[in-house]
Amino acid sequence: MPKLPILSGKEWIKFLEWLGFVVVRVNGSHHRMKSKDGRVTTIPVHGNEDLPVRLMRKIIR
């Protein structure tokens, strides 16, 4: 498997919106996103901090 690029929470939100996800709600610094086919994920946005690789793998799954 190729290495994942290091992205911040804001960059992940832009990428997921490009894939068709929509921000459903925001609770503090956590953005809940949902796709048309029912998949749901939560993206933490803490400034411009990068997300850990393990968390990015869980979001991809």
C-alpha distance matrix in Angstrom:
0.0 3.8 6.6 8.8 12.3 15.1 17.5 20.9 22.2 24.2 21.4 19.5 22.8 23.2 19.8 20.6 24.1 22.8 20.9 24.3 24.4 27.8 28.9 31.1 32.5 32.2 33.2 33.6 30.3 28.2 27.6 27.3 25.7 26.1 25.1 27.6 26.1 26.6 23.3 24.1 22.3 23.8 22.8 24.6 26.1 27.6 28.8 26.2 24.3 20.5 18.7 17.0 13.2 13.9 16.2 13.9 11.5 14.8 16.0 13.2 14.0
3.8 0.0 3.8 6.4 9.3 12.5 15.1 18.7 20.4 22.2 19.1 17.8 21.3 21.3 18.1 19.4 22.8 21.3 20.0 23.6 23.9 27.1 28.1 30.7 31.9 31.4 32.6 32.7 29.2 27.4 26.8 27.0 25.4 26.1 25.2 27.8 26.8 27.4 24.1 24.6 22.5 23.6 22.1 23.6 24.6 26.0 26.7 23.8 22.2 18.4 17.3 15.9 12.4 14.1 16.1 13.4 12.0 15.7 16.3 13.6 15.4
6.6 3.8 0.0 3.8 6.5 9.2 12.2 15.7 17.8 19.8 17.0 15.9 19.6 19.9 17.1 18.7 22.1 21.0 20.2 23.6 23.4 26.3 26.9 29.5 30.3 29.4 30.4 30.1 26.6 25.1 24.9 25.5 24.3 25.5 25.1 28.1 27.4 27.6 24.0 24.0 21.4 21.9 20.0 21.1 21.9 22.9 23.6 20.6 18.8 15.0 14.1 12.7 9.4 11.8 13.8 11.3 10.7 14.5 15.1 13.2 15.4
8.8 6.4 3.8 0.0 3.8 6.4 8.8 12.3 14.2 16.1 13.3 12.2 15.9 16.3 13.6 15.2 18.6 17.8 17.2 20.5 20.1 22.8 23.2 25.9 26.7 25.7 26.8 26.6 23.1 21.6 21.2 21.9 20.7 22.2 22.0 25.2 24.7 24.8 21.2 20.8 18.1 18.5 16.4 17.6 18.3 19.6 20.3 17.5 15.8 12.1 11.0 10.3 7.3 10.1 11.2 8.2 8.5 12.2 12.1 10.6 13.4
12.3 9.3 6.5 3.8 0.0 3.8 6.2 9.9 12.5 13.9 10.9 10.8 14.5 14.5 12.3 14.7 17.6 16.8 17.0 20.3 19.9 22.3 22.5 25.5 26.1 24.8 26.1 25.5 21.9 20.9 20.5 21.7 20.6 22.5 22.5 25.7 25.8 25.9 22.5 21.8 18.9 18.8 16.1 16.9 16.8 17.9 17.9 14.8 13.6 10.1 10.1 10.5 8.6 12.1 12.5 9.5 11.1 14.4 13.6 12.6 15.9
15.1 12.5 9.2 6.4 3.8 0.0 3.8 7.0 10.0 11.9 9.6 9.9 13.6 14.1 12.8 15.0 17.8 17.7 18.2 21.1 20.1 22.0 21.5 24.5 24.5 22.8 23.8 22.8 19.0 18.5 18.6 20.4 19.9 22.3 22.9 26.4 26.7 26.3 22.8 21.5 18.2 17.4 14.3 14.3 13.9 14.5 14.6 11.4 10.0 6.4 7.1 7.9 7.4 11.1 11.1 8.8 11.4 14.2 13.4 13.5 16.8
17.5 15.1 12.2 8.8 6.2 3.8 0.0 3.8 6.7 8.1 5.9 6.6 10.0 10.6 10.0 12.2 14.7 15.0 15.9 18.5 17.3 18.7 18.1 21.2 21.2 19.5 20.8 19.9 16.1 15.6 15.4 17.4 16.9 19.6 20.3 23.9 24.7 24.2 20.9 19.3 16.0 14.9 11.6 11.7 10.9 12.0 11.9 9.0 8.4 5.4 6.3 8.8 9.1 12.3 11.0 8.7 12.0 14.0 12.3 12.9 16.5
20.9 18.7 15.7 12.3 9.9 7.0 3.8 0.0 3.8 5.5 5.3 6.4 8.8 10.2 10.7 12.4 14.4 15.6 16.8 18.7 16.9 17.7 16.3 19.3 18.8 16.6 17.7 16.5 12.7 12.8 12.9 15.5 15.6 18.8 20.2 23.8 24.9 24.0 20.9 18.7 15.3 13.4 9.7 9.0 7.4 8.4 8.2 5.7 5.6 4.1 5.5 9.1 10.8 13.4 11.4 10.0 13.7 14.9 12.9 14.4 17.8
22.2 20.4 17.8 14.2 12.5 10.0 6.7 3.8 0.0 3.8 5.4 5.0 6.3 8.8 9.8 10.5 12.3 14.3 15.3 16.6 14.2 14.6 12.9 15.7 15.0 12.9 14.2 13.3 9.7 9.2 9.1 11.8 12.2 15.5 17.3 21.0 22.3 21.0 18.1 15.6 12.2 10.0 6.2 5.9 4.6 7.1 8.0 7.2 7.3 6.7 6.4 10.1 12.0 13.6 10.7 9.7 13.4 13.7 11.2 13.4 16.5
24.2 22.2 19.8 16.1 13.9 11.9 8.1 5.5 3.8 0.0 3.8 5.4 5.2 6.4 8.7 10.0 10.7 12.6 14.5 15.5 13.6 13.5 12.0 15.2 14.8 12.9 14.9 14.1 10.7 10.8 9.7 12.6 12.5 15.8 17.3 20.7 22.5 21.7 19.1 16.8 14.0 12.1 8.6 8.7 6.3 8.8 8.2 7.3 9.2 9.2 9.9 13.7 15.3 17.2 14.3 12.8 16.4 16.8 13.9 15.6 18.9
21.4 19.1 17.0 13.3 10.9 9.6 5.9 5.3 5.4 3.8 0.0 3.8 5.4 5.2 6.2 8.7 9.9 10.7 12.6 14.5 13.3 14.1 13.6 17.1 17.4 16.0 18.2 17.6 14.2 13.8 12.4 14.6 13.6 16.4 17.1 20.4 22.0 21.7 19.0 17.3 14.6 13.6 10.2 11.1 9.5 11.8 11.1 9.1 10.5 9.3 10.0 13.4 14.1 16.4 14.1 11.7 15.0 16.1 13.2 14.0 17.6
19.5 17.8 15.9 12.2 10.8 9.9 6.6 6.4 5.0 5.4 3.8 0.0 3.8 5.4 5.0 6.1 8.5 9.7 10.5 12.4 10.8 12.2 11.8 15.1 15.6 14.7 16.8 16.9 13.6 12.2 10.5 12.0 10.8 13.3 14.1 17.6 18.8 18.3 15.4 13.8 11.1 10.5 7.6 9.5 9.2 12.2 12.7 11.2 11.6 9.8 9.0 12.0 12.3 14.1 11.4 8.9 12.0 12.7 9.5 10.5 14.0
22.8 21.3 19.6 15.9 14.5 13.6 10.0 8.8 6.3 5.2 5.4 3.8 0.0 3.8 5.4 5.1 6.1 8.5 9.8 10.5 8.5 8.9 8.3 11.8 12.6 12.0 14.6 15.1 12.3 10.8 8.3 9.7 8.3 11.1 12.2 15.6 17.4 16.8 14.5 12.6 10.4 9.7 7.3 9.5 8.9 12.4 12.9 12.3 13.4 12.5 11.8 15.1 15.7 17.0 13.9 11.9 14.8 14.7 11.2 12.5 15.6
23.2 21.3 19.9 16.3 14.5 14.1 10.6 10.2 8.8 6.4 5.2 5.4 3.8 0.0 3.8 5.6 5.2 6.3 8.8 10.0 9.3 10.0 10.4 14.1 15.3 14.9 17.9 18.3 15.5 14.4 11.8 13.1 11.1 13.3 13.5 16.3 18.5 18.6 16.6 15.4 13.7 13.4 11.1 13.1 11.9 15.0 14.6 13.4 15.1 14.2 14.1 17.4 17.7 19.5 16.8 14.2 16.9 17.4 13.9 14.3 17.7
19.8 18.1 17.1 13.6 12.3 12.8 10.0 10.7 9.8 8.7 6.2 5.0 5.4 3.8 0.0 3.8 5.4 5.1 6.5 8.9 8.9 10.9 12.1 15.6 17.2 17.2 19.9 20.5 17.6 15.9 13.4 14.0 11.6 13.0 12.5 15.4 16.9 17.4 15.1 14.5 12.9 13.5 11.5 14.1 13.7 16.8 16.8 15.2 16.2 14.3 13.7 16.4 15.9 17.6 15.3 12.2 14.4 15.3 11.9 11.5 14.9
20.6 19.4 18.7 15.2 14.7 15.0 12.2 12.4 10.5 10.0 8.7 6.1 5.1 5.6 3.8 0.0 3.8 5.3 4.9 6.4 5.4 7.9 9.4 12.5 14.5 15.1 17.9 19.2 16.7 14.3 11.4 11.2 8.2 9.3 8.9 12.0 13.5 13.7 11.4 10.9 9.8 10.9 9.9 13.2 13.6 17.1 17.8 16.9 17.5 15.8 14.4 16.9 16.5 17.4 14.7 12.0 13.8 13.8 10.1 10.0 13.0
24.1 22.8 22.1 18.6 17.6 17.8 14.7 14.4 12.3 10.7 9.9 8.5 6.1 5.2 5.4 3.8 0.0 3.8 5.3 5.0 4.7 6.0 8.1 11.5 13.8 14.7 18.0 19.4 17.3 15.3 11.9 11.8 8.6 9.5 8.9 11.3 13.8 14.3 12.9 12.4 12.0 12.9 12.0 15.0 14.8 18.4 18.6 18.0 19.3 18.2 17.3 20.1 20.0 21.0 18.1 15.6 17.6 17.4 13.6 13.7 16.4
22.8 21.3 21.0 17.8 16.8 17.7 15.0 15.6 14.3 12.6 10.7 9.7 8.5 6.3 5.1 5.3 3.8 0.0 3.8 5.4 7.3 9.4 11.8 15.1 17.6 18.5 21.7 22.9 20.6 18.7 15.5 15.4 12.1 12.4 10.9 12.7 14.8 16.1 14.8 15.0 14.7 16.0 14.8 17.8 17.5 20.8 20.8 19.5 20.9 19.3 18.6 21.3 20.6 22.0 19.6 16.5 18.2 18.7 15.1 14.2 17.1
20.9 20.0 20.2 17.2 17.0 18.2 15.9 16.8 15.3 14.5 12.6 10.5 9.8 8.8 6.5 4.9 5.3 3.8 0.0 3.8 6.0 9.3 12.2 14.9 17.7 19.0 22.0 23.6 21.4 18.9 15.7 14.8 11.2 10.7 8.4 10.3 11.7 13.3 11.8 12.7 12.9 15.0 14.6 18.0 18.5 22.0 22.5 21.4 22.1 20.1 18.8 20.9 19.8 20.7 18.4 15.4 16.3 16.6 13.1 11.8 14.2
24.3 23.6 23.6 20.5 20.3 21.1 18.5 18.7 16.6 15.5 14.5 12.4 10.5 10.0 8.9 6.4 5.0 5.4 3.8 0.0 3.8 6.6 10.1 12.4 15.6 17.5 20.7 22.8 21.0 18.5 14.9 13.5 9.8 8.5 6.0 7.3 9.7 11.2 10.7 11.6 12.6 14.7 14.9 18.4 19.0 22.7 23.3 22.8 23.7 22.2 20.7 23.1 22.4 22.9 20.2 17.7 18.7 18.2 14.6 14.0 15.8
24.4 23.9 23.4 20.1 19.9 20.1 17.3 16.9 14.2 13.6 13.3 10.8 8.5 9.3 8.9 5.4 4.7 7.3 6.0 3.8 0.0 3.8 6.9 9.0 12.1 14.0 17.1 19.2 17.7 14.9 11.4 9.7 6.0 5.2 4.3 7.1 9.4 9.6 8.6 8.5 9.3 11.2 11.7 15.2 16.1 19.8 20.9 20.8 21.5 20.3 18.5 21.0 20.7 20.9 17.8 15.8 17.1 16.1 12.4 12.7 14.5
27.8 27.1 26.3 22.8 22.3 22.0 18.7 17.7 14.6 13.5 14.1 12.2 8.9 10.0 10.9 7.9 6.0 9.4 9.3 6.6 3.8 0.0 3.8 6.0 9.2 11.4 14.8 17.1 16.1 13.6 9.9 8.4 5.3 5.4 6.3 8.4 11.4 10.9 10.6 9.6 10.3 11.3 11.9 14.9 15.4 19.1 20.1 20.6 21.7 21.1 19.6 22.4 22.7 22.9 19.5 17.9 19.7 18.4 14.7 15.7 17.4
28.9 28.1 26.9 23.2 22.5 21.5 18.1 16.3 12.9 12.0 13.6 11.8 8.3 10.4 12.1 9.4 8.1 11.8 12.2 10.1 6.9 3.8 0.0 3.8 5.8 7.6 11.1 13.4 12.6 10.4 6.6 5.8 4.4 6.6 9.0 11.5 14.2 12.8 12.1 9.8 9.7 9.4 9.9 12.3 12.7 16.3 17.4 18.5 19.6 19.5 18.2 21.1 22.1 22.1 18.5 17.5 19.8 18.1 14.6 16.5 18.2
31.1 30.7 29.5 25.9 25.5 24.5 21.2 19.3 15.7 15.2 17.1 15.1 11.8 14.1 15.6 12.5 11.5 15.1 14.9 12.4 9.0 6.0 3.8 0.0 3.8 7.2 10.2 13.3 13.5 10.9 7.7 5.6 5.4 6.4 9.5 11.5 13.9 11.8 11.8 9.4 10.1 10.0 11.5 13.8 14.8 18.2 19.8 21.3 22.1 22.2 20.5 23.1 24.2 23.7 20.0 19.6 21.5 19.2 16.1 18.2 19.3
32.5 31.9 30.3 26.7 26.1 24.5 21.2 18.8 15.0 14.8 17.4 15.6 12.6 15.3 17.2 14.5 13.8 17.6 17.7 15.6 12.1 9.2 5.8 3.8 0.0 3.8 6.6 9.8 10.6 8.6 6.1 5.4 7.4 9.5 13.0 15.2 17.3 14.9 14.4 11.3 11.1 9.7 11.0 12.2 13.0 16.0 17.8 19.9 20.6 21.3 19.7 22.4 24.0 23.6 19.8 19.9 22.1 19.8 16.9 19.6 20.8
32.2 31.4 29.4 25.7 24.8 22.8 19.5 16.6 12.9 12.9 16.0 14.7 12.0 14.9 17.2 15.1 14.7 18.5 19.0 17.5 14.0 11.4 7.6 7.2 3.8 0.0 3.8 6.2 7.0 5.8 4.6 6.1 9.0 12.0 15.5 18.2 20.2 17.7 16.7 13.2 11.9 9.3 9.6 9.8 10.1 12.7 14.5 16.9 17.7 18.8 17.6 20.5 22.5 22.3 18.5 18.9 21.6 19.5 16.8 19.9 21.3
33.2 32.6 30.4 26.8 26.1 23.8 20.8 17.7 14.2 14.9 18.2 16.8 14.6 17.9 19.9 17.9 18.0 21.7 22.0 20.7 17.1 14.8 11.1 10.2 6.6 3.8 0.0 3.8 6.1 5.4 6.5 7.9 11.5 14.5 18.2 20.9 22.5 19.6 18.4 14.7 13.1 10.0 10.5 9.7 10.6 12.3 14.7 17.6 17.8 19.2 17.8 20.2 22.7 22.1 18.4 19.5 22.1 19.7 17.7 21.1 22.2
33.6 32.7 30.1 26.6 25.5 22.8 19.9 16.5 13.3 14.1 17.6 16.9 15.1 18.3 20.5 19.2 19.4 22.9 23.6 22.8 19.2 17.1 13.4 13.3 9.8 6.2 3.8 0.0 3.8 5.6 8.0 10.6 14.0 17.4 20.9 23.9 25.5 22.8 21.2 17.5 15.3 11.7 11.2 9.1 9.0 9.7 12.0 15.3 15.5 17.5 16.7 19.3 22.1 21.9 18.4 19.7 22.7 20.7 18.8 22.3 23.8
30.3 29.2 26.6 23.1 21.9 19.0 16.1 12.7 9.7 10.7 14.2 13.6 12.3 15.5 17.6 16.7 17.3 20.6 21.4 21.0 17.7 16.1 12.6 13.5 10.6 7.0 6.1 3.8 0.0 3.8 6.6 9.9 12.9 16.5 19.8 23.1 24.7 22.2 20.1 16.5 13.7 10.1 8.4 5.8 5.3 6.3 8.8 11.8 11.9 13.8 13.1 15.9 18.8 18.9 15.5 16.5 19.8 18.2 16.3 19.6 21.5
28.2 27.4 25.1 21.6 20.9 18.5 15.6 12.8 9.2 10.8 13.8 12.2 10.8 14.4 15.9 14.3 15.3 18.7 18.9 18.5 14.9 13.6 10.4 10.9 8.6 5.8 5.4 5.6 3.8 0.0 3.8 6.5 9.6 13.2 16.5 19.9 21.2 18.6 16.4 12.8 10.0 6.4 5.6 4.4 6.0 8.5 11.3 13.5 13.2 14.1 12.5 15.0 17.4 17.1 13.4 14.4 17.2 15.3 13.2 16.7 18.2
27.6 26.8 24.9 21.2 20.5 18.6 15.4 12.9 9.1 9.7 12.4 10.5 8.3 11.8 13.4 11.4 11.9 15.5 15.7 14.9 11.4 9.9 6.6 7.7 6.1 4.6 6.5 8.0 6.6 3.8 0.0 3.8 6.3 10.0 13.2 16.5 18.2 15.9 14.0 10.6 8.4 5.6 5.2 6.3 7.3 10.7 12.8 14.4 14.8 15.2 13.6 16.4 18.2 18.1 14.3 14.4 17.2 15.3 12.5 15.5 17.2
27.3 27.0 25.5 21.9 21.7 20.4 17.4 15.5 11.8 12.6 14.6 12.0 9.7 13.1 14.0 11.2 11.8 15.4 14.8 13.5 9.7 8.4 5.8 5.6 5.4 6.1 7.9 10.6 9.9 6.5 3.8 0.0 3.8 6.9 10.5 13.6 15.0 12.4 10.7 7.2 5.9 4.5 6.5 8.8 10.7 14.1 16.5 17.8 17.9 17.7 15.6 17.9 19.1 18.5 14.7 14.8 16.8 14.4 11.6 14.5 15.5
25.7 25.4 24.3 20.7 20.6 19.9 16.9 15.6 12.2 12.5 13.6 10.8 8.3 11.1 11.6 8.2 8.6 12.1 11.2 9.8 6.0 5.3 4.4 5.4 7.4 9.0 11.5 14.0 12.9 9.6 6.3 3.8 0.0 3.8 7.0 10.3 11.9 10.0 8.4 5.7 5.4 6.1 7.6 10.9 12.5 16.2 18.0 18.8 19.1 18.4 16.2 18.6 19.2 18.8 15.2 14.4 16.2 14.2 10.8 12.8 14.1
26.1 26.1 25.5 22.2 22.5 22.3 19.6 18.8 15.5 15.8 16.4 13.3 11.1 13.3 13.0 9.3 9.5 12.4 10.7 8.5 5.2 5.4 6.6 6.4 9.5 12.0 14.5 17.4 16.5 13.2 10.0 6.9 3.8 0.0 3.8 6.8 8.3 6.4 5.7 4.4 6.6 8.8 11.0 14.5 16.2 19.9 21.8 22.3 22.6 21.5 19.2 21.3 21.3 20.6 17.3 16.3 17.3 15.2 12.0 13.2 13.9
25.1 25.2 25.1 22.0 22.5 22.9 20.3 20.2 17.3 17.3 17.1 14.1 12.2 13.5 12.5 8.9 8.9 10.9 8.4 6.0 4.3 6.3 9.0 9.5 13.0 15.5 18.2 20.9 19.8 16.5 13.2 10.5 7.0 3.8 0.0 3.8 5.4 5.5 5.4 6.6 9.0 11.8 13.6 17.2 18.8 22.6 24.1 24.2 24.5 23.1 20.9 22.8 22.2 21.7 18.8 17.2 17.7 16.1 12.9 13.0 13.7
27.6 27.8 28.1 25.2 25.7 26.4 23.9 23.8 21.0 20.7 20.4 17.6 15.6 16.3 15.4 12.0 11.3 12.7 10.3 7.3 7.1 8.4 11.5 11.5 15.2 18.2 20.9 23.9 23.1 19.9 16.5 13.6 10.3 6.8 3.8 0.0 3.8 5.5 7.5 9.5 12.5 15.4 17.3 20.9 22.4 26.2 27.6 27.7 28.2 26.8 24.6 26.5 25.8 25.3 22.5 20.8 21.0 19.4 16.4 16.2 16.4
26.1 26.8 27.4 24.7 25.8 26.7 24.7 24.9 22.3 22.5 22.0 18.8 17.4 18.5 16.9 13.5 13.8 14.8 11.7 9.7 9.4 11.4 14.2 13.9 17.3 20.2 22.5 25.5 24.7 21.2 18.2 15.0 11.9 8.3 5.4 3.8 0.0 3.8 6.0 9.2 12.5 15.9 18.1 21.9 23.8 27.5 29.3 29.3 29.3 27.6 25.0 26.4 25.3 24.3 21.9 20.4 19.9 18.2 15.7 15.1 14.5
26.6 27.4 27.6 24.8 25.9 26.3 24.2 24.0 21.0 21.7 21.7 18.3 16.8 18.6 17.4 13.7 14.3 16.1 13.3 11.2 9.6 10.9 12.8 11.8 14.9 17.7 19.6 22.8 22.2 18.6 15.9 12.4 10.0 6.4 5.5 5.5 3.8 0.0 3.8 6.3 10.0 13.4 16.1 19.7 22.0 25.6 27.7 28.1 27.9 26.4 23.6 24.9 24.3 22.9 20.2 19.3 19.0 16.6 14.4 14.6 13.8
23.3 24.1 24.0 21.2 22.5 22.8 20.9 20.9 18.1 19.1 19.0 15.4 14.5 16.6 15.1 11.4 12.9 14.8 11.8 10.7 8.6 10.6 12.1 11.8 14.4 16.7 18.4 21.2 20.1 16.4 14.0 10.7 8.4 5.7 5.4 7.5 6.0 3.8 0.0 3.8 6.9 10.6 13.2 16.9 19.4 22.9 25.1 25.2 24.8 23.0 20.1 21.2 20.5 19.1 16.5 15.5 15.2 12.9 10.6 10.9 10.2
24.1 24.6 24.0 20.8 21.8 21.5 19.3 18.7 15.6 16.8 17.3 13.8 12.6 15.4 14.5 10.9 12.4 15.0 12.7 11.6 8.5 9.6 9.8 9.4 11.3 13.2 14.7 17.5 16.5 12.8 10.6 7.2 5.7 4.4 6.6 9.5 9.2 6.3 3.8 0.0 3.8 7.1 10.1 13.6 16.2 19.6 22.1 22.6 22.1 20.7 17.8 19.2 19.1 17.7 14.6 14.2 14.6 11.8 9.3 11.0 10.7
22.3 22.5 21.4 18.1 18.9 18.2 16.0 15.3 12.2 14.0 14.6 11.1 10.4 13.7 12.9 9.8 12.0 14.7 12.9 12.6 9.3 10.3 9.7 10.1 11.1 11.9 13.1 15.3 13.7 10.0 8.4 5.9 5.4 6.6 9.0 12.5 12.5 10.0 6.9 3.8 0.0 3.8 6.6 10.0 12.9 16.2 18.8 19.2 18.4 17.1 14.1 15.5 15.7 14.5 11.1 10.9 11.9 9.3 6.5 9.2 9.7
23.8 23.6 21.9 18.5 18.8 17.4 14.9 13.4 10.0 12.1 13.6 10.5 9.7 13.4 13.5 10.9 12.9 16.0 15.0 14.7 11.2 11.3 9.4 10.0 9.7 9.3 10.0 11.7 10.1 6.4 5.6 4.5 6.1 8.8 11.8 15.4 15.9 13.4 10.6 7.1 3.8 0.0 3.8 6.6 9.7 12.8 15.6 16.5 15.7 14.9 12.2 14.0 15.1 14.1 10.3 10.9 12.8 10.3 7.9 11.3 12.3
22.8 22.1 20.0 16.4 16.1 14.3 11.6 9.7 6.2 8.6 10.2 7.6 7.3 11.1 11.5 9.9 12.0 14.8 14.6 14.9 11.7 11.9 9.9 11.5 11.0 9.6 10.5 11.2 8.4 5.6 5.2 6.5 7.6 11.0 13.6 17.3 18.1 16.1 13.2 10.1 6.6 3.8 0.0 3.8 6.4 9.7 12.2 12.8 12.1 11.4 9.1 11.6 13.1 13.0 9.3 9.3 12.2 10.7 8.0 11.3 13.3
24.6 23.6 21.1 17.6 16.9 14.3 11.7 9.0 5.9 8.7 11.1 9.5 9.5 13.1 14.1 13.2 15.0 17.8 18.0 18.4 15.2 14.9 12.3 13.8 12.2 9.8 9.7 9.1 5.8 4.4 6.3 8.8 10.9 14.5 17.2 20.9 21.9 19.7 16.9 13.6 10.0 6.6 3.8 0.0 3.8 6.3 9.4 10.6 9.6 9.9 8.1 10.8 13.3 13.4 9.8 10.7 14.0 12.7 10.8 14.2 16.2
26.1 24.6 21.9 18.3 16.8 13.9 10.9 7.4 4.6 6.3 9.5 9.2 8.9 11.9 13.7 13.6 14.8 17.5 18.5 19.0 16.1 15.4 12.7 14.8 13.0 10.1 10.6 9.0 5.3 6.0 7.3 10.7 12.5 16.2 18.8 22.4 23.8 22.0 19.4 16.2 12.9 9.7 6.4 3.8 0.0 3.8 6.0 7.5 7.7 8.9 8.6 12.1 14.8 15.7 12.5 12.7 16.3 15.7 13.5 16.5 19.0
27.6 26.0 22.9 19.6 17.9 14.5 12.0 8.4 7.1 8.8 11.8 12.2 12.4 15.0 16.8 17.1 18.4 20.8 22.0 22.7 19.8 19.1 16.3 18.2 16.0 12.7 12.3 9.7 6.3 8.5 10.7 14.1 16.2 19.9 22.6 26.2 27.5 25.6 22.9 19.6 16.2 12.8 9.7 6.3 3.8 0.0 3.8 6.2 5.8 8.5 9.1 12.1 15.4 16.5 13.8 14.6 18.2 17.8 16.2 19.2 21.7
28.8 26.7 23.6 20.3 17.9 14.6 11.9 8.2 8.0 8.2 11.1 12.7 12.9 14.6 16.8 17.8 18.6 20.8 22.5 23.3 20.9 20.1 17.4 19.8 17.8 14.5 14.7 12.0 8.8 11.3 12.8 16.5 18.0 21.8 24.1 27.6 29.3 27.7 25.1 22.1 18.8 15.6 12.2 9.4 6.0 3.8 0.0 3.8 5.6 8.9 10.8 14.1 17.2 19.0 16.4 16.6 20.4 20.5 18.6 21.2 24.0
26.2 23.8 20.6 17.5 14.8 11.4 9.0 5.7 7.2 7.3 9.1 11.2 12.3 13.4 15.2 16.9 18.0 19.5 21.4 22.8 20.8 20.6 18.5 21.3 19.9 16.9 17.6 15.3 11.8 13.5 14.4 17.8 18.8 22.3 24.2 27.7 29.3 28.1 25.2 22.6 19.2 16.5 12.8 10.6 7.5 6.2 3.8 0.0 3.8 6.4 9.3 12.6 15.3 17.7 15.6 15.1 18.9 19.7 17.9 19.9 23.1
24.3 22.2 18.8 15.8 13.6 10.0 8.4 5.6 7.3 9.2 10.5 11.6 13.4 15.1 16.2 17.5 19.3 20.9 22.1 23.7 21.5 21.7 19.6 22.1 20.6 17.7 17.8 15.5 11.9 13.2 14.8 17.9 19.1 22.6 24.5 28.2 29.3 27.9 24.8 22.1 18.4 15.7 12.1 9.6 7.7 5.8 5.6 3.8 0.0 3.8 6.5 9.3 12.4 14.6 12.9 13.0 16.7 17.5 16.3 18.5 21.4
20.5 18.4 15.0 12.1 10.1 6.4 5.4 4.1 6.7 9.2 9.3 9.8 12.5 14.2 14.3 15.8 18.2 19.3 20.1 22.2 20.3 21.1 19.5 22.2 21.3 18.8 19.2 17.5 13.8 14.1 15.2 17.7 18.4 21.5 23.1 26.8 27.6 26.4 23.0 20.7 17.1 14.9 11.4 9.9 8.9 8.5 8.9 6.4 3.8 0.0 3.8 6.5 9.0 11.7 10.4 9.9 13.5 14.8 13.9 15.6 18.6
18.7 17.3 14.1 11.0 10.1 7.1 6.3 5.5 6.4 9.9 10.0 9.0 11.8 14.1 13.7 14.4 17.3 18.6 18.8 20.7 18.5 19.6 18.2 20.5 19.7 17.6 17.8 16.7 13.1 12.5 13.6 15.6 16.2 19.2 20.9 24.6 25.0 23.6 20.1 17.8 14.1 12.2 9.1 8.1 8.6 9.1 10.8 9.3 6.5 3.8 0.0 3.8 6.4 8.4 6.7 6.7 10.2 11.2 10.5 12.6 15.2
17.0 15.9 12.7 10.3 10.5 7.9 8.8 9.1 10.1 13.7 13.4 12.0 15.1 17.4 16.4 16.9 20.1 21.3 20.9 23.1 21.0 22.4 21.1 23.1 22.4 20.5 20.2 19.3 15.9 15.0 16.4 17.9 18.6 21.3 22.8 26.5 26.4 24.9 21.2 19.2 15.5 14.0 11.6 10.8 12.1 12.1 14.1 12.6 9.3 6.5 3.8 0.0 3.8 5.5 5.4 6.5 8.9 10.2 10.9 12.7 14.7
13.2 12.4 9.4 7.3 8.6 7.4 9.1 10.8 12.0 15.3 14.1 12.3 15.7 17.7 15.9 16.5 20.0 20.6 19.8 22.4 20.7 22.7 22.1 24.2 24.0 22.5 22.7 22.1 18.8 17.4 18.2 19.1 19.2 21.3 22.2 25.8 25.3 24.3 20.5 19.1 15.7 15.1 13.1 13.3 14.8 15.4 17.2 15.3 12.4 9.0 6.4 3.8 0.0 3.8 5.4 5.1 6.3 8.8 9.9 10.6 12.6
13.9 14.1 11.8 10.1 12.1 11.1 12.3 13.4 13.6 17.2 16.4 14.1 17.0 19.5 17.6 17.4 21.0 22.0 20.7 22.9 20.9 22.9 22.1 23.7 23.6 22.3 22.1 21.9 18.9 17.1 18.1 18.5 18.8 20.6 21.7 25.3 24.3 22.9 19.1 17.7 14.5 14.1 13.0 13.4 15.7 16.5 19.0 17.7 14.6 11.7 8.4 5.5 3.8 0.0 3.8 5.5 5.2 6.5 8.8 10.1 10.9
16.2 16.1 13.8 11.2 12.5 11.1 11.0 11.4 10.7 14.3 14.1 11.4 13.9 16.8 15.3 14.7 18.1 19.6 18.4 20.2 17.8 19.5 18.5 20.0 19.8 18.5 18.4 18.4 15.5 13.4 14.3 14.7 15.2 17.3 18.8 22.5 21.9 20.2 16.5 14.6 11.1 10.3 9.3 9.8 12.5 13.8 16.4 15.6 12.9 10.4 6.7 5.4 5.4 3.8 0.0 3.8 5.4 5.1 6.3 8.7 10.0
13.9 13.4 11.3 8.2 9.5 8.8 8.7 10.0 9.7 12.8 11.7 8.9 11.9 14.2 12.2 12.0 15.6 16.5 15.4 17.7 15.8 17.9 17.5 19.6 19.9 18.9 19.5 19.7 16.5 14.4 14.4 14.8 14.4 16.3 17.2 20.8 20.4 19.3 15.5 14.2 10.9 10.9 9.3 10.7 12.7 14.6 16.6 15.1 13.0 9.9 6.7 6.5 5.1 5.5 3.8 0.0 3.8 5.4 5.1 6.3 8.8
11.5 12.0 10.7 8.5 11.1 11.4 12.0 13.7 13.4 16.4 15.0 12.0 14.8 16.9 14.4 13.8 17.6 18.2 16.3 18.7 17.1 19.7 19.8 21.5 22.1 21.6 22.1 22.7 19.8 17.2 17.2 16.8 16.2 17.3 17.7 21.0 19.9 19.0 15.2 14.6 11.9 12.8 12.2 14.0 16.3 18.2 20.4 18.9 16.7 13.5 10.2 8.9 6.3 5.2 5.4 3.8 0.0 3.8 5.4 5.1 6.4
14.8 15.7 14.5 12.2 14.4 14.2 14.0 14.9 13.7 16.8 16.1 12.7 14.7 17.4 15.3 13.8 17.4 18.7 16.6 18.2 16.1 18.4 18.1 19.2 19.8 19.5 19.7 20.7 18.2 15.3 15.3 14.4 14.2 15.2 16.1 19.4 18.2 16.6 12.9 11.8 9.3 10.3 10.7 12.7 15.7 17.8 20.5 19.7 17.5 14.8 11.2 10.2 8.8 6.5 5.1 5.4 3.8 0.0 3.8 5.4 5.2
16.0 16.3 15.1 12.1 13.6 13.4 12.3 12.9 11.2 13.9 13.2 9.5 11.2 13.9 11.9 10.1 13.6 15.1 13.1 14.6 12.4 14.7 14.6 16.1 16.9 16.8 17.7 18.8 16.3 13.2 12.5 11.6 10.8 12.0 12.9 16.4 15.7 14.4 10.6 9.3 6.5 7.9 8.0 10.8 13.5 16.2 18.6 17.9 16.3 13.9 10.5 10.9 9.9 8.8 6.3 5.1 5.4 3.8 0.0 3.8 5.5
13.2 13.6 13.2 10.6 12.6 13.5 12.9 14.4 13.4 15.6 14.0 10.5 12.5 14.3 11.5 10.0 13.7 14.2 11.8 14.0 12.7 15.7 16.5 18.2 19.6 19.9 21.1 22.3 19.6 16.7 15.5 14.5 12.8 13.2 13.0 16.2 15.1 14.6 10.9 11.0 9.2 11.3 11.3 14.2 16.5 19.2 21.2 19.9 18.5 15.6 12.6 12.7 10.6 10.1 8.7 6.3 5.1 5.4 3.8 0.0 3.8
14.0 15.4 15.4 13.4 15.9 16.8 16.5 17.8 16.5 18.9 17.6 14.0 15.6 17.7 14.9 13.0 16.4 17.1 14.2 15.8 14.5 17.4 18.2 19.3 20.8 21.3 22.2 23.8 21.5 18.2 17.2 15.5 14.1 13.9 13.7 16.4 14.5 13.8 10.2 10.7 9.7 12.3 13.3 16.2 19.0 21.7 24.0 23.1 21.4 18.6 15.2 14.7 12.6 10.9 10.0 8.8 6.4 5.2 5.5 3.8 0.0
